[in-house]
Amino acid sequence: MSESFRLRAEEALLPSIVALLIALILGDVLILMFGESPAHVYSRMIEGAWGNPYGFAQVLYKTTTLTFAGLGIALALRAGLFNIGAEGQLAAGAFGAAIVGISLPAGTPGLVAVPLCLLGAAAGGLLTGGLPGVLKAKFGAHEVIVTIMLNFVVLALLNWLIVERLRTADTLHTPEINAGAVPRLSEFIPAFHGSAANVTFFFAIAAAIWCWWYLFRTPGGYALRATGLQPDAAEYSGIRVGRVWIKAMALGGMLAALGGTNFVLGYKHYYEDGFTGGSGFLAIAVAIVGRNHPFGVVIAAFFFATLSQGGLAIHALVPKQMVEVLQGIVILAMAAAVPEVQRALRSARKVVAA
Amino acid sequence: MSAHPIRMAGIDKSFGPVRANRAASLDVAPGEIHALVGENGAGKSTLMKILGGLVEPDAGTVEVNGRDVTGWSTSDAIANGVGVVHQHFMLVPTLTVAENVVLGNEPRRGMLFDRTRALTDVNALIQKTGLVVPADRRVSELSVGEAQRVEILKTLYRGAKILILDEPTAVLSPPDVRELWTVLRKLRDDGGTIVLITHRLDEVIDISDTITVMRAGATVGRMTTSETTPAEIAKAMVGRDVALSVPGRETISGPGATADRPSSAAGALLLEVRDLSVSDSRRIRVVDGVTFSIRAGEVLGIAGVEGNGQTEIVEAIAGLRDIAAGSVVVSGHDVTRATVKDRRAAGIAHVPEDRHRRGLILEYSIAENLVLGAQDEFSKRGSLDGARIDAHAREQIAKFDVRPSTPAPAARTLSGGNQQKVVIAREMGRSFTVLLAAQPTRGVDVGAIEFIHRQIREARDAGKAILLVSAELNEVLALADTVAVMYRGKFAVTMPASDATPEVLGPYMTGGNSRDAA
């Protein structure tokens, strides 16, 4: 029993670890090409990300968005669907939260306002995630194409709404919300002063725990994973595959959308055009490196957030694109490592068993 | 040209745990039409893929025209005149017939595609071969028969002298089939060599000169068509290995069992199927107006060569395929349009023919697989009830003798027989009235076969209605009360099992008697 657990853990973790090692080595080569010492650059990165309270808090801020978006992608992937729409879903969620926050009267107590804003965000995700799900289930439209294209539609639509309807003069953002703002972590830990990290970080952790519970402890999650693993067997057992697809995309969209509250409720208190900055795409890597496991997603989000924050500290040494290249290498290495490592593990186990 | 065009010997090929070919051989003489027959999954297609260069063999040798070409590539194969016409067309629908035929070897004028020459070349080829198709028509506007002629033309245009046709008649109407035979004979008489993959014996007798029979990945017979009979070929195709011994039906029920059994006639009608028709994705009727009913305590066995609609009839009753016409009634409830879940609630249990695709979630544990479809019932306040799932698993594992006898291992890690026992335990371990058992003992060991047969008999004795579909004629004869033979989507014959013998049923399985019947 514990033996099988160990094997399963090995199988789940090893590809990620191997991928990170490959990325590390290739990163070394790149750094050497710029005439710098890899040890120096990496220690600066770690220093910038974890070595001071502000940097660490910024890592937590970035982890929050990536966790939500990564969970949204991972949940859909568990149902066998590739949700590339997290970028648009993040924006739609942020916008939904902002609209609710702006509509509420000032002075609405947080206990009422925050849940309402979260609902507003979720509604944005329900629309942008649910629609591709419905199109997939009813017409067989491929979710990758639909979610990619929907990103453009959503971002353009929101841009139009901001410019034409909701803009505060001379900016590209909505007015500030009247209610629904959540405290920054610096209110509890003064050393985090100046960082955008806020209470939505705990929402993200709660979302990950909920995801884990849903996927692995409920009949709905059982049906969802069965659909992702073997749609024909799921159909055979009476699971309505189309409905599971719609549900997985809707839930995934909602989870990703909640990531938008990190910015709107916790940081700026308004929706700003272009705030996502590609987090929704980076979250695809988060989901993959996290092996579609909710807790893996949290860890991977923390890792990519560290990379991104640490990258700011090494601009003086290497070009700032270095971090993006490193991210790219991790993703490629991951893609290469997963099947390879697993196959190796399986054949090794066969040898042991024989 | 004394060397044999094709000589394959000792071919082994495995795909993961599946051994598609085991020491298979094929020997084709010059200028003959050679039929390669066997049931679905007998390894015919794999053998031809190896010949065509799509797949590399694990062991064995392939010789073409006397030259060892083992493990060559598809382009080598084409360059050396071996052409494969696949069962599923590989044509560009928006291009014309002529364009499709020359695709990959387009005639050029300078740097440009020479459309006029393509058309004249292809028309000349059509003239020569008798494969009549309008060369300037778009492929999307053609009938299936015409599209197939384009596939053959394409292969011939590339200079194929050895033509392999993979189940060419599956999509053709009878007149199209006759026309194809004419063309193939002409190609043979012009010096071509033809290998025809099929599992329809009437066709084999009609067209071939020599026959190679495959079963379970191995070559089990080679005969001259003029010296054999359909019955003999059928026996080689579906004949049972000596390893499997099914006790006769009189001995199996045990002392007194026959007397205790409720008489079939008295049992209530539990499954009624009327005029059931099912179409496949190509809109071909694969089940064509089948009517039958099964009473409590009765086993209806459907025999027949695989691919004659058995899969589709079971899946249509289970709710996995759209029913084009007709009705399905379970215990008086019409479930023709019901969901899979509702059909299960109405009393249908289903042992699917492919446990790896449908029957099991391979990555799920034994315990999780045992509640597949019933996951909602095994939950408490929104959460799966782990303790109950575990207890249920332990109980079923003991009752159905699943090994390893713990709930945790993934279904993927079990042997075929134990995987099937998990499926059987899930489907027969709950309450049901109608059992659909499709190939229930496929790929399982002798012990598991005995066990599964006993379960089916006990279910019958407990008053269930059972629809058994099996490619193993002996299995059908051993278990069924009534036997039907399916041929080309219809029941060619239905008779009490007491009257049925392999000799009586054989001709129906190969379509021999169906024409008189229809």
Interface residues (C-beta under 8 A of the other chain):
Chain A: M1 S4 W213 R217 T218 P219 Y222 A223 A226 L229 Q230 D232 A233 A234 E235 Y236 S237 G238 I239 R240
Chain B: A318 L320 T339 V340 K341 R344 H350 P352 R357 R358 G359 L360 I361 L362 E363 Y364 E368 L372 G373 Q375 D376 F378 S379 G382 S383 L384 G386 A408 P409
